[in-house]
Amino acid sequence: MPIRYTAVLPVALAALGLAACSAEAGPTVSGIDVQVAAEPNGGEAAESAAEETSSAAPPADEAGLEIPAEDLASAAADALEEQVGMRPEIDCGDGIDIIIYEGRQTYCDLIDGESVYEVTITVTSIEGTAFDFDIEVADAPK
């Protein structure tokens, strides 16, 4: 992807409102919801998915779905590409599995050339291998 296109990605993301995304493990994205945050994670430091391990477990009363971090990153990139017309590079970690469940927040990186933006992916529902999520992209690089 040429640099001139990636430079407009944060501007395009800043123009988006809240929406919901759906994916299936082996992602298929349907609806899209993106919210651009004024500050990453409400101004607090966040751990990236690469720092999280598969030992994170869902609450006792909820079932979780274990997926490769790359699949979550791909689903997020699909959703953002559908919204802004360009596919961003999203990194949620390599070679790790993430257990997702309703309410789970996973922090990933959106890489735009030299700049890295925090992406917060919040799982809103899970049915079988399909899951819905919201995406929040920081409006300023880390």
DOGUDO-849715 format. One record per atom (N, C-alpha, C, CB): z, x, y; residue number from 1; residue in one letter. Coordinates in steps of 0.1 Angstrom, whole numbers. Glycine has a CB too. Layout:
BEGIN
Z:X:Y:NUM:A
...
***
This chain:
BEGIN
0:9:-12:1:M
0:0:0:1:M
0:9:12:1:M
12:-10:0:1:M
-9:7:21:2:P
-10:16:33:2:P
2:14:42:2:P
-22:12:41:2:P
6:25:48:3:I
18:25:57:3:I
17:15:68:3:I
20:39:63:3:I
5:13:74:4:R
4:3:85:4:R
9:-11:80:4:R
-10:3:90:4:R
7:-14:67:5:Y
11:-27:63:5:Y
26:-27:60:5:Y
4:-31:50:5:Y
32:-17:55:6:T
46:-17:52:6:T
54:-17:65:6:T
50:-5:43:6:T
49:-11:75:7:A
57:-11:88:7:A
59:-25:94:7:A
49:-3:98:7:A
51:-35:90:8:V
53:-48:95:8:V
62:-57:86:8:V
40:-55:97:8:V
65:-52:74:9:L
73:-59:65:9:L
87:-63:71:9:L
76:-51:53:9:L
95:-55:77:10:P
108:-59:83:10:P
106:-70:94:10:P
115:-47:89:10:P
95:-69:102:11:V
93:-79:112:11:V
89:-92:105:11:V
81:-74:121:11:V
81:-92:95:12:A
78:-104:88:12:A
91:-110:81:12:A
67:-102:77:12:A
99:-102:75:13:L
111:-107:69:13:L
121:-112:79:13:L
118:-95:61:13:L
121:-107:91:14:A
130:-112:102:14:A
126:-126:106:14:A
130:-102:114:14:A
114:-130:104:15:A
109:-143:108:15:A
112:-154:98:15:A
94:-142:111:15:A
117:-150:87:16:L
120:-160:76:16:L
133:-167:77:16:L
119:-153:62:16:L
133:-179:72:17:G
145:-187:71:17:G
151:-188:57:17:G
143:-201:76:17:G
161:-195:55:18:L
168:-196:42:18:L
159:-204:32:18:L
182:-203:43:18:L
158:-200:20:19:A
151:-207:9:19:A
157:-203:-4:19:A
136:-203:10:19:A
152:-209:-15:20:A
157:-207:-29:20:A
146:-202:-37:20:A
164:-219:-35:20:A
149:-193:-46:21:C
139:-187:-55:21:C
143:-190:-70:21:C
138:-171:-53:21:C
133:-191:-78:22:S
135:-193:-92:22:S
128:-182:-100:22:S
131:-207:-97:22:S
134:-178:-111:23:A
128:-169:-120:23:A
132:-171:-134:23:A
131:-154:-115:23:A
124:-166:-143:24:E
127:-167:-157:24:E
128:-152:-162:24:E
117:-175:-166:24:E
137:-149:-171:25:A
138:-136:-176:25:A
124:-132:-182:25:A
150:-134:-187:25:A
117:-124:-176:26:G
103:-122:-177:26:G
97:-130:-166:26:G
98:-127:-191:26:G
101:-127:-153:27:P
102:-135:-141:27:P
89:-143:-138:27:P
105:-127:-130:27:P
92:-156:-135:28:T
82:-165:-130:28:T
89:-171:-118:28:T
77:-176:-140:28:T
84:-169:-106:29:V
90:-173:-94:29:V
84:-186:-89:29:V
89:-163:-82:29:V
92:-196:-85:30:S
87:-209:-80:30:S
90:-210:-65:30:S
92:-221:-88:30:S
101:-216:-61:31:G
105:-218:-47:31:G
110:-205:-41:31:G
116:-228:-46:31:G
110:-204:-28:32:I
114:-192:-21:32:I
124:-195:-10:32:I
102:-184:-16:32:I
135:-188:-9:33:D
144:-189:2:33:D
148:-175:6:33:D
156:-197:-2:33:D
146:-171:18:34:V
150:-158:22:34:V
158:-159:35:34:V
137:-149:25:34:V
169:-153:36:35:Q
177:-153:49:35:Q
178:-138:53:35:Q
191:-160:47:35:Q
175:-136:65:36:V
177:-122:71:36:V
191:-121:77:36:V
166:-119:81:36:V
198:-112:73:37:A
212:-110:78:37:A
212:-102:91:37:A
221:-104:67:37:A
222:-105:99:38:A
223:-97:111:38:A
229:-83:108:38:A
233:-104:121:38:A
238:-83:98:39:E
243:-70:93:39:E
243:-71:77:39:E
257:-67:98:39:E
242:-59:71:40:P
242:-60:56:40:P
256:-64:51:40:P
239:-46:50:40:P
256:-73:42:41:N
268:-78:35:41:N
279:-82:45:41:N
273:-67:26:41:N
276:-88:56:42:G
286:-93:66:42:G
292:-81:73:42:G
296:-101:59:42:G
286:-70:73:43:G
291:-58:80:43:G
300:-49:71:43:G
299:-62:92:43:G
302:-54:59:44:E
311:-46:50:44:E
302:-37:41:44:E
319:-55:41:44:E
308:-26:36:45:A
300:-17:27:45:A
298:-25:14:45:A
309:-4:24:45:A
287:-22:8:46:A
283:-29:-5:46:A
279:-19:-15:46:A
272:-39:-2:46:A
281:-22:-28:47:E
276:-14:-39:47:E
262:-18:-43:47:E
286:-15:-51:47:E
254:-9:-46:48:S
240:-13:-50:48:S
241:-16:-65:48:S
230:-1:-48:48:S
231:-23:-70:49:A
231:-26:-84:49:A
231:-14:-93:49:A
218:-35:-87:49:A
225:-3:-88:50:A
224:9:-95:50:A
239:14:-98:50:A
216:20:-88:50:A
248:11:-89:51:E
262:16:-90:51:E
270:6:-99:51:E
269:17:-77:51:E
265:-6:-101:52:E
271:-15:-110:52:E
267:-13:-124:52:E
268:-30:-106:52:E
276:-16:-134:53:T
273:-14:-148:53:T
272:-28:-155:53:T
283:-5:-155:53:T
267:-28:-167:54:S
266:-40:-175:54:S
280:-45:-179:54:S
257:-38:-187:54:S
291:-39:-176:55:S
304:-44:-179:55:S
308:-55:-171:55:S
314:-32:-179:55:S
301:-58:-160:56:A
305:-69:-151:56:A
303:-82:-159:56:A
296:-69:-138:56:A
313:-90:-160:57:A
313:-102:-168:57:A
314:-114:-160:57:A
324:-102:-179:57:A
307:-125:-164:58:P
309:-138:-157:58:P
323:-144:-158:58:P
298:-148:-162:58:P
327:-153:-149:59:P
339:-159:-151:59:P
340:-166:-165:59:P
341:-170:-140:59:P
352:-167:-170:60:A
355:-172:-183:60:A
348:-186:-186:60:A
369:-173:-186:60:A
347:-194:-176:61:D
341:-208:-178:61:D
326:-208:-176:61:D
348:-217:-169:61:D
319:-197:-174:62:E
305:-197:-171:62:E
298:-187:-181:62:E
302:-193:-157:62:E
286:-191:-185:63:A
278:-183:-193:63:A
270:-173:-184:63:A
268:-191:-202:63:A
267:-161:-189:64:G
259:-152:-181:64:G
246:-149:-188:64:G
267:-139:-179:64:G
237:-143:-182:65:L
224:-140:-187:65:L
222:-125:-184:65:L
213:-148:-181:65:L
220:-117:-195:66:E
218:-103:-193:66:E
203:-100:-192:66:E
224:-95:-205:66:E
200:-93:-180:67:I
186:-90:-178:67:I
185:-76:-173:67:I
180:-100:-167:67:I
173:-69:-175:68:P
172:-56:-169:68:P
171:-57:-154:68:P
158:-49:-174:68:P
177:-47:-147:69:A
177:-46:-133:69:A
163:-47:-127:69:A
185:-34:-128:69:A
154:-41:-134:70:E
140:-40:-130:70:E
134:-55:-129:70:E
132:-32:-139:70:E
138:-63:-138:71:D
134:-77:-138:71:D
139:-85:-126:71:D
138:-85:-151:71:D
151:-82:-122:72:L
157:-89:-110:72:L
149:-84:-98:72:L
172:-86:-109:72:L
147:-71:-97:73:A
139:-65:-86:73:A
125:-71:-85:73:A
139:-50:-87:73:A
119:-72:-97:74:S
105:-78:-97:74:S
105:-92:-92:74:S
100:-77:-111:74:S
115:-100:-97:75:A
116:-114:-93:75:A
118:-115:-77:75:A
127:-122:-100:75:A
127:-107:-72:76:A
129:-106:-58:76:A
116:-102:-50:76:A
141:-97:-54:76:A
109:-92:-55:77:A
97:-88:-49:77:A
86:-99:-49:77:A
92:-75:-56:77:A
85:-106:-61:78:D
76:-117:-62:78:D
79:-128:-51:78:D
77:-123:-76:78:D
92:-131:-50:79:A
95:-141:-40:79:A
92:-137:-26:79:A
110:-144:-41:79:A
95:-125:-22:80:L
92:-120:-9:80:L
77:-119:-6:80:L
99:-106:-7:80:L
70:-114:-17:81:E
56:-113:-15:81:E
49:-127:-13:81:E
49:-107:-28:81:E
54:-137:-20:82:E
49:-150:-17:82:E
52:-155:-3:82:E
55:-160:-28:82:E
63:-151:2:83:Q
67:-156:15:83:Q
60:-148:27:83:Q
82:-154:17:83:Q
59:-135:25:84:V
53:-127:37:84:V
39:-122:34:84:V
62:-115:39:84:V
34:-123:22:85:G
20:-119:19:85:G
19:-105:15:85:G
12:-122:31:85:G
29:-97:15:86:M
29:-83:11:86:M
40:-81:1:86:M
30:-73:23:86:M
37:-73:-9:87:R
48:-70:-20:87:R
56:-58:-15:87:R
41:-67:-34:87:R
69:-61:-13:88:P
78:-50:-10:88:P
82:-42:-22:88:P
91:-55:-2:88:P
87:-30:-20:89:E
93:-22:-31:89:E
108:-25:-31:89:E
90:-7:-29:89:E
113:-31:-42:90:I
127:-34:-43:90:I
133:-26:-55:90:I
129:-50:-46:90:I
144:-20:-52:91:D
151:-12:-63:91:D
165:-17:-65:91:D
152:3:-58:91:D
167:-22:-77:92:C
180:-27:-82:92:C
186:-18:-92:92:C
179:-42:-87:92:C
180:-7:-94:93:G
185:3:-104:93:G
175:4:-116:93:G
199:-1:-110:93:G
175:15:-122:94:D
166:17:-134:94:D
174:19:-146:94:D
156:29:-131:94:D
169:14:-157:95:G
175:16:-170:95:G
188:10:-172:95:G
176:31:-172:95:G
192:0:-164:96:I
205:-7:-166:96:I
202:-22:-168:96:I
214:-4:-154:96:I
211:-28:-175:97:D
211:-43:-176:97:D
222:-49:-167:97:D
213:-47:-191:97:D
219:-60:-161:98:I
228:-67:-152:98:I
231:-80:-159:98:I
223:-69:-138:98:I
244:-84:-159:99:I
248:-97:-164:99:I
249:-106:-151:99:I
261:-97:-172:99:I
239:-116:-151:100:I
240:-125:-139:100:I
246:-138:-143:100:I
225:-127:-134:100:I
252:-145:-133:101:Y
258:-158:-135:101:Y
259:-164:-122:101:Y
273:-156:-141:101:Y
261:-177:-122:102:E
261:-185:-109:102:E
272:-179:-100:102:E
265:-200:-111:102:E
267:-176:-87:103:G
276:-170:-77:103:G
275:-155:-77:103:G
290:-175:-79:103:G
269:-149:-87:104:R
269:-134:-88:104:R
260:-129:-76:104:R
263:-129:-101:104:R
265:-119:-69:105:Q
258:-112:-59:105:Q
254:-98:-64:105:Q
265:-112:-45:105:Q
242:-95:-63:106:T
237:-81:-66:106:T
231:-75:-54:106:T
227:-82:-78:106:T
234:-63:-51:107:Y
229:-56:-39:107:Y
218:-46:-44:107:Y
240:-49:-32:107:Y
206:-48:-38:108:C
195:-39:-41:108:C
190:-33:-28:108:C
183:-48:-48:108:C
180:-25:-29:109:D
174:-18:-18:109:D
159:-23:-16:109:D
175:-3:-19:109:D
155:-26:-4:110:L
141:-28:-1:110:L
137:-15:6:110:L
139:-41:9:110:L
127:-9:1:111:I
122:4:6:111:I
109:2:13:111:I
120:15:-6:111:I
110:6:26:112:D
98:4:35:112:D
96:18:42:112:D
101:-7:46:112:D
87:26:35:113:G
85:39:40:113:G
97:48:40:113:G
79:39:54:113:G
102:52:52:114:E
114:60:53:114:E
126:51:54:114:E
112:69:65:114:E
125:39:57:115:S
136:30:59:115:S
140:22:46:115:S
133:20:70:115:S
153:20:45:116:V
159:13:34:116:V
167:2:39:116:V
167:22:24:116:V
164:-11:35:117:Y
172:-23:39:117:Y
180:-28:27:117:Y
162:-33:44:117:Y
192:-33:30:118:E
199:-39:19:118:E
194:-53:16:118:E
214:-39:23:118:E
193:-56:3:119:V
189:-69:-1:119:V
201:-75:-9:119:V
176:-69:-9:119:V
205:-87:-6:120:T
216:-93:-14:120:T
210:-105:-21:120:T
228:-98:-5:120:T
210:-104:-35:121:I
205:-115:-43:121:I
217:-123:-49:121:I
196:-109:-55:121:I
217:-136:-46:122:T
228:-144:-51:122:T
223:-154:-61:122:T
236:-151:-39:122:T
227:-154:-73:123:V
223:-163:-83:123:V
229:-177:-80:123:V
227:-158:-98:123:V
221:-187:-80:124:T
225:-200:-76:124:T
226:-210:-89:124:T
216:-207:-66:124:T
218:-207:-99:125:S
219:-215:-111:125:S
212:-207:-123:125:S
213:-229:-109:125:S
216:-211:-135:126:I
210:-205:-147:126:I
208:-216:-157:126:I
218:-193:-153:126:I
196:-217:-163:127:E
193:-226:-174:127:E
185:-219:-184:127:E
186:-239:-169:127:E
191:-216:-196:128:G
185:-208:-206:128:G
182:-194:-200:128:G
172:-215:-210:128:G
169:-190:-200:129:T
165:-177:-195:129:T
160:-178:-180:129:T
154:-171:-204:129:T
159:-191:-175:130:A
155:-193:-161:130:A
167:-192:-152:130:A
147:-206:-160:130:A
165:-186:-140:131:F
175:-186:-130:131:F
170:-187:-116:131:F
183:-172:-131:131:F
178:-193:-107:132:D
175:-195:-93:132:D
183:-186:-85:132:D
177:-210:-89:132:D
178:-181:-74:133:F
186:-172:-66:133:F
182:-173:-51:133:F
184:-158:-71:133:F
191:-169:-42:134:D
188:-168:-28:134:D
187:-153:-25:134:D
199:-174:-19:134:D
179:-149:-15:135:I
178:-135:-11:135:I
181:-134:3:135:I
163:-130:-14:135:I
189:-124:7:136:E
192:-121:20:136:E
188:-107:23:136:E
208:-124:23:136:E
180:-104:33:137:V
175:-91:37:137:V
181:-87:50:137:V
160:-90:37:137:V
188:-76:51:138:A
193:-71:63:138:A
182:-69:73:138:A
201:-57:61:138:A
185:-72:86:139:D
175:-71:96:139:D
174:-56:102:139:D
177:-80:107:139:D
183:-48:98:140:A
182:-34:102:140:A
184:-25:90:140:A
194:-31:113:140:A
178:-13:90:141:P
179:-4:79:141:P
194:1:78:141:P
170:8:81:141:P
197:6:66:142:K
210:12:63:142:K
212:24:72:142:K
212:15:48:142:K
***
